[in-house]
Amino acid sequence: MTNTTDDIVKRIEDRQAEMLPGQKSMDKLSLHYLANISVAAELAEAYAALEANLDNIDVLKATGTKLDAIVSPVLIAGRELGDYATGTITFYTPFETAVEIVVPAKTKCYAILGDGSKLYFETTVEGAIDPGELSTTVEAKAVERGLSGNIGAYAIQGMTGAITGITSCENELPFEGGTADETDDALRERYFDAVQAPGKATAMMIQRALNDEPAVSEVKVWNYGSGDLGIMVDYSGGVDETSSDIVDAIEANIAAGTQARGMLCATIDSTTVVVLEDDVYGGLIWVRPRCHISAEEVLTFTYLDMEENSQTAVATIPAGTRRGVMVAAVMASESSRAKLILTAPTSPAGNSYDVLLGMGEAGFLYNLPELTDVSVAATIRLTDTPETGLVDLIEESLTSFLGSYLIGENLEFSDVQKFLQNYYDPTADECIGRPLKGIDEIVSLSVSGGGQTAVKNGDKITVEEDWRLEAGIINIAVAT
């Protein structure tokens, strides 16, 4: 049903005709008709306002700030804002100065757009033209977020205020890096993820956000229950430093009351200590109380570092620490990372703790996969006319194949056999590329890794959930 003024007038007249069957069509200049059309116009406006307001409270139809308001109770951080364009601005003086000329931080400059409006930029640090110099170049950013700040070289033409001794300014290089705010569609998608079952939704959102990070090639998220998540990130930056980008992505997408706990490696329950066999690629030691800590407690751990050496770490839990608040232990050195907890102390005060391993910040921990080398030893017999470089091609194929494995994925002996005979091609159906020509017989084939060996069809290398396989020594021998 439409609600234009004419539609409403028609419905009013039809209703009146039902009530007064003898009534004839009204003259459009009669008071009766004018009364009808006046009421209809008011109703049409009311309907239009109602429709607009209904759109503004419908997550599928609302846009802009109205959509922001709808999703805010679920997505606390709200819409993901775009980045500021950044670059440099060069300031000039016409004559060599005898004294330093300071360019303060937040000095505002502008570019003039095609429509005559101004786009503003400001310095982010203080700069100065030194005595005897004619210019200085200072880091700057667009005042507003977004794509509009990505301007070409020499677009900036002036300053909004005067600085004594400086007569001009320009950007010799483009400003870059400005990005748009999250779109309405993307914001809705995150909202719908978040209103699903909380654990599942949080995992989906974190996985999606981390997969967008350039240095991350794969992400696994496990929901351990009781508000605990495990996050595995195949991150090229390693564990020398915590990645602020990864931490920010976790923090922005994790549900309230949920923690990314890293790997649980030991538990302390007063005088009962359980040290688990779970190890990690490398991380920091964190202690998470399972009760309120009324008095300061110092806990000393021994751990195996990434060079397989035993080291000591100390965690000091301050008085008043609340249940669930993670405290980082002081490692043997700033660069030391733990693979495995060897020993954990009891708590004379009768407190209970979880002992965790991971990189990140308290509540936002992540781990890297343990890299497990897989070695292949094969002996083949060749035909009379093998293709050129056959052995090298086999080694390339197997190396690429083993490098394609995902975190926690088992390796079948038959797959190694397959890519010994067919070139691994990720663009081909099931990655099976062209046949490698010249293999008359596979005399022997052995695959080993993770303390296991596979020698026949049906055998496999079984991995732990945090392992990722990669190529070790590939040795292809030719039988005479």
C-alpha positions in Angstrom: 0.0 0.0 0.0 1.4 3.4 -1.0 0.8 6.5 1.1 1.0 9.5 -1.3 -1.4 12.3 -0.7 -3.5 11.2 -3.7 -3.7 7.6 -2.5 -4.8 8.7 0.9 -7.5 11.1 -0.5 -8.8 8.2 -2.7 -9.0 5.9 0.4 -10.8 8.7 2.4 -13.4 9.2 -0.4 -13.9 5.5 -0.7 -14.6 5.2 3.0 -17.0 8.2 2.9 -18.8 6.6 -0.1 -19.4 3.5 1.9 -20.8 5.5 4.7 -23.0 7.7 2.4 -23.8 5.6 -0.7 -25.7 8.4 -2.4 -22.7 10.8 -2.3 -21.4 11.8 -5.7 -17.9 12.6 -6.8 -16.8 15.8 -5.2 -15.7 19.0 -6.9 -12.0 19.5 -6.2 -12.8 23.1 -5.1 -15.4 22.1 -2.6 -14.7 22.6 1.2 -15.4 18.8 1.6 -12.6 17.9 -0.8 -10.2 20.6 0.5 -10.7 19.2 4.0 -10.0 15.7 2.7 -6.8 16.7 0.9 -5.6 18.7 3.9 -5.9 15.7 6.2 -4.4 13.4 3.5 -1.4 15.7 3.1 -0.7 15.7 6.9 -1.1 11.9 7.0 1.3 11.5 4.0 3.9 13.5 5.8 3.4 11.4 9.0 3.7 8.2 7.0 6.9 9.4 5.3 8.4 10.4 8.7 7.4 7.0 10.1 9.0 5.2 7.2 12.2 7.2 7.6 12.4 6.5 11.3 11.7 2.8 10.8 14.7 2.7 8.3 16.8 4.5 10.9 16.3 1.7 13.4 16.6 -1.2 11.0 20.2 -2.5 10.8 19.5 -3.6 7.2 18.5 -0.1 6.0 20.1 2.4 8.4 23.2 4.2 7.2 25.9 6.5 8.5 25.5 7.7 12.1 22.1 6.0 12.4 23.8 2.6 11.7 26.6 3.5 14.2 24.0 4.0 16.9 22.3 0.6 16.2 25.5 -1.5 16.3 27.2 0.4 19.2 25.8 -1.9 22.0 27.4 -4.9 20.3 30.5 -3.3 18.7 31.7 -1.2 21.5 34.6 0.3 19.4 32.1 1.2 16.7 33.0 1.8 13.1 36.6 1.3 12.1 37.9 4.7 11.1 40.1 5.3 8.1 43.8 6.3 8.3 45.2 9.8 7.9 47.3 10.5 4.8 50.9 11.2 5.7 53.8 12.9 4.0 56.2 15.8 4.5 56.0 19.6 4.0 59.0 21.7 3.2 59.1 25.3 4.5 61.2 28.0 2.9 62.9 31.2 3.8 64.1 33.6 1.1 67.5 34.3 2.7 70.0 32.4 4.7 68.9 33.0 8.3 71.2 34.0 11.0 69.0 32.4 13.7 67.0 29.2 13.9 63.4 29.5 12.6 61.1 27.1 14.4 58.2 25.4 12.7 55.9 24.3 15.6 54.1 21.0 15.6 50.5 21.3 14.4 51.5 24.1 11.9 48.5 24.0 9.5 48.9 24.2 5.7 46.5 23.8 2.9 46.0 22.6 -0.7 43.3 24.1 -2.9 41.0 21.6 -4.6 39.4 21.9 -8.0 36.2 23.4 -6.6 38.1 26.1 -4.8 37.8 24.6 -1.3 40.8 24.0 0.9 42.1 20.7 2.2 44.1 21.1 5.4 47.3 19.4 6.6 49.4 19.8 9.8 52.9 19.1 10.9 53.1 16.2 13.4 56.5 17.2 14.9 58.4 20.4 15.4 60.9 21.4 12.7 63.4 24.2 12.3 65.3 26.0 9.6 68.9 26.1 11.0 71.1 29.1 10.7 72.6 29.3 7.2 69.9 27.1 5.7 67.0 28.0 3.4 64.5 25.3 4.1 63.4 22.4 6.4 61.2 19.4 5.7 58.8 18.3 8.4 56.6 15.2 8.8 52.9 16.0 8.5 49.5 14.4 8.1 46.1 15.3 6.7 43.8 16.9 9.3 40.9 14.7 8.3 41.0 11.0 7.9 40.2 9.5 4.5 41.2 9.2 0.8 40.9 12.9 0.2 44.3 13.4 1.9 46.1 11.4 -0.7 47.3 14.4 -2.8 50.0 14.7 -5.4 53.3 16.4 -5.1 53.3 20.2 -4.9 49.6 20.3 -4.1 50.1 22.2 -0.8 50.3 26.0 -1.5 50.3 27.9 1.8 50.0 28.1 5.5 46.9 29.3 7.5 49.0 31.5 9.8 52.3 33.3 9.5 55.7 32.2 10.8 58.2 35.1 10.8 60.9 34.4 8.3 59.0 31.7 6.3 57.5 32.8 3.1 56.3 29.6 1.5 55.7 25.9 1.8 55.1 22.9 -0.4 55.0 19.1 -0.5 57.7 17.8 -2.7 56.3 14.3 -2.5 52.8 12.9 -2.5 50.8 12.4 0.7 49.8 8.7 0.9 48.2 6.2 3.2 44.8 7.8 3.7 42.0 5.2 3.8 38.2 5.4 4.0 36.2 4.6 7.0 34.6 1.2 7.3 31.7 1.0 4.9 28.1 0.5 6.0 28.1 -3.0 4.5 31.3 -4.0 6.2 30.0 -2.7 9.5 26.8 -4.6 9.2 28.8 -7.8 8.4 30.8 -7.4 11.6 27.6 -6.7 13.6 25.9 -9.9 12.3 29.0 -11.9 13.2 28.9 -10.4 16.7 25.3 -11.2 17.4 25.8 -14.9 16.6 26.8 -17.3 19.4 29.4 -15.2 21.2 32.3 -17.6 21.1 31.9 -18.5 17.5 31.3 -14.9 16.4 34.3 -13.5 18.2 36.5 -16.2 16.6 35.1 -15.3 13.2 35.7 -11.6 13.7 39.3 -12.1 15.0 40.2 -14.5 12.2 38.9 -12.1 9.6 40.7 -9.1 11.1 44.0 -10.9 11.4 43.8 -12.4 7.9 43.7 -8.8 6.7 47.2 -8.1 8.2 49.9 -8.1 5.5 52.4 -10.0 7.6 49.9 -12.8 8.5 49.5 -15.8 6.1 47.2 -17.9 8.2 45.1 -17.7 11.4 43.5 -20.4 13.6 41.2 -19.5 16.5 40.1 -22.1 19.1 37.3 -21.5 21.6 38.3 -23.3 24.8 35.1 -22.2 26.7 34.7 -20.3 29.9 35.6 -17.1 28.0 39.0 -18.4 26.8 40.2 -18.3 23.2 43.4 -19.6 21.7 44.8 -17.7 18.7 47.5 -19.1 16.4 49.0 -16.6 13.9 51.4 -17.6 11.1 53.2 -14.2 11.4 56.4 -13.4 9.4 57.6 -11.1 12.1 58.4 -13.9 14.6 58.5 -13.5 18.3 61.4 -11.0 18.8 58.8 -8.3 19.5 55.1 -8.2 20.1 53.1 -7.1 17.1 51.0 -4.1 18.0 49.0 -4.7 14.8 48.0 -8.2 15.9 47.2 -7.1 19.4 45.1 -4.2 18.1 43.2 -6.5 15.8 42.4 -8.9 18.7 41.4 -6.1 21.1 39.1 -4.5 18.5 37.2 -7.7 17.8 37.2 -9.8 21.0 33.9 -9.9 22.9 33.5 -8.4 26.3 34.4 -10.9 29.0 36.6 -13.0 26.7 40.4 -13.4 26.8 42.9 -14.6 24.3 44.9 -16.7 26.7 47.8 -18.1 24.7 48.8 -21.6 25.6 47.9 -23.1 29.0 51.1 -24.7 30.2 50.7 -25.2 33.9 48.2 -24.8 36.7 48.9 -23.9 40.4 46.3 -24.8 43.0 47.7 -23.9 46.4 50.2 -26.8 46.9 49.1 -28.8 43.9 51.1 -28.0 40.7 50.4 -29.6 37.3 52.9 -28.9 34.5 51.5 -29.7 31.1 53.5 -31.1 28.2 52.2 -28.6 25.8 54.9 -26.5 24.2 54.9 -23.5 21.9 57.1 -22.0 19.2 58.2 -19.3 21.6 56.6 -16.8 23.9 56.5 -14.8 27.2 55.3 -16.3 30.4 52.1 -14.9 31.9 50.4 -15.7 35.2 46.6 -15.4 35.6 45.1 -15.6 39.1 42.0 -17.7 39.5 41.1 -15.9 42.7 41.6 -12.5 44.3 45.2 -11.9 45.5 45.1 -10.2 48.8 48.9 -10.0 49.4 51.8 -9.8 47.0 53.2 -13.2 45.9 56.4 -13.9 44.0 56.5 -17.0 41.8 59.6 -18.5 40.2 59.5 -20.7 37.1 62.0 -22.6 35.1 61.5 -22.9 31.4 63.1 -24.2 28.2 64.1 -21.4 25.8 64.2 -21.6 22.1 67.8 -22.7 22.1 66.8 -25.7 24.3 68.4 -24.2 27.4 66.9 -24.1 30.9 66.2 -20.6 32.2 64.5 -18.9 35.1 61.6 -16.4 35.1 60.0 -14.6 38.0 56.4 -13.3 38.2 55.4 -10.8 40.9 51.7 -10.7 41.5 50.8 -7.4 43.2 48.4 -7.3 46.2 44.9 -6.5 45.1 45.2 -8.3 41.7 41.8 -9.3 40.6 40.8 -12.8 39.3 41.6 -13.1 35.6 44.1 -10.2 35.3 47.3 -11.5 33.6 50.7 -10.6 34.9 53.8 -10.9 32.8 56.8 -12.7 34.3 60.3 -11.2 34.0 62.2 -13.5 31.6 65.9 -14.4 31.9 66.6 -11.6 29.4 64.6 -9.2 27.3 65.1 -11.4 24.2 64.5 -14.8 25.9 61.4 -16.7 24.9 59.9 -19.8 26.4 59.0 -23.0 24.5 58.0 -25.1 27.5 57.4 -24.7 31.3 59.7 -27.1 33.1 58.8 -26.3 36.7 56.2 -24.1 38.5 56.1 -23.3 42.2 53.4 -24.0 44.8 51.5 -21.0 46.4 52.2 -20.9 50.1 49.4 -18.3 50.3 46.9 -20.9 49.0 46.2 -19.0 45.7 45.4 -20.6 42.4 46.9 -19.6 39.0 47.0 -20.5 35.3 50.5 -20.3 33.8 50.3 -19.2 30.1 52.7 -18.8 27.2 52.2 -16.3 24.4 53.2 -13.1 22.8 51.0 -10.0 23.0 49.5 -8.0 25.9 47.5 -9.0 28.9 44.2 -10.6 27.8 45.3 -10.4 24.1 47.8 -13.2 23.7 48.7 -15.0 20.5 51.1 -17.8 19.5 53.0 -18.7 16.4 52.8 -22.2 15.0 55.6 -24.6 15.7 57.5 -25.2 12.5 58.2 -28.9 11.9 60.7 -30.0 9.2 59.6 -32.9 6.9 62.5 -34.7 5.2 62.0 -36.8 2.1 64.5 -39.5 1.0 63.7 -41.2 -2.3 65.6 -43.4 -4.7 64.3 -43.5 -8.3 65.2 -45.4 -11.4 65.1 -43.4 -14.7 63.9 -44.2 -18.1 66.2 -44.0 -21.1 65.0 -40.5 -21.9 64.2 -38.5 -18.7 63.4 -34.8 -19.1 66.2 -32.3 -18.4 66.8 -31.4 -14.8 64.3 -34.1 -13.5 65.8 -34.5 -10.1 65.8 -30.7 -9.5 62.1 -30.5 -10.7 61.2 -33.3 -8.2 62.9 -31.4 -5.4 61.2 -28.1 -6.4 57.8 -29.9 -6.5 58.1 -31.5 -3.1 59.5 -28.3 -1.5 56.5 -26.3 -2.8 54.1 -29.0 -1.8 55.4 -29.2 1.8 55.4 -25.4 2.0 51.7 -25.3 1.3 50.6 -27.1 4.4 48.3 -25.3 6.9 48.5 -25.2 10.6 47.5 -28.5 12.2 47.3 -30.4 8.8 48.4 -34.0 8.7 50.7 -35.3 5.9 49.7 -38.4 3.9 52.5 -40.6 2.5 50.4 -40.9 -0.7 50.5 -37.2 -1.3 54.3 -37.1 -1.2 54.3 -39.9 -3.7 51.9 -38.0 -5.9 54.0 -34.8 -6.1 57.2 -36.8 -6.6 55.6 -37.9 -9.9 53.6 -34.8 -10.8 54.8 -31.2 -10.5 53.1 -29.3 -7.7 51.0 -26.4 -9.3 48.7 -24.5 -6.9 46.7 -23.2 -9.9 45.8 -26.7 -11.2 42.9 -28.9 -10.1 43.9 -30.5 -6.8 47.3 -28.8 -7.4 48.3 -31.6 -9.6 50.4 -30.1 -12.4 52.0 -31.8 -15.4 53.6 -35.3 -15.0 57.3 -35.4 -14.4 58.7 -37.4 -17.3 61.5 -39.9 -16.9 60.7 -41.9 -13.7 60.7 -45.6 -14.5 60.4 -46.8 -10.9 60.3 -45.4 -7.3 62.7 -47.8 -5.7 62.2 -46.4 -2.2 60.5 -43.5 -0.5 60.7 -42.4 3.1 59.0 -39.4 4.7 60.0 -38.3 8.2 59.1 -35.4 10.5 57.9 -34.8 14.1 59.5 -37.9 15.3 57.5 -40.1 12.9 58.3 -41.9 9.6 56.0 -42.9 6.8 57.2 -45.5 4.2 54.0 -46.8 2.5 50.5 -45.9 1.4 48.3 -45.5 4.4 51.1 -44.1 6.6 51.0 -40.4 7.6 52.8 -37.8 9.7 50.3 -36.8 12.4 50.7 -33.2 13.7 49.7 -31.4 16.8 47.1 -28.6 16.5 49.8 -25.9 16.6 52.3 -27.5 14.2 52.9 -26.3 10.6 54.9 -28.5 8.3 57.6 -27.2 6.1 60.2 -28.7 3.8 63.3 -30.1 5.4 66.0 -32.1 3.5 64.8 -33.4 0.2 67.2 -36.0 -1.1 66.4 -37.7 -4.4 68.9 -40.3 -5.4 69.1 -42.0 -8.8 69.6 -45.8 -8.9 72.1 -47.1 -11.5 
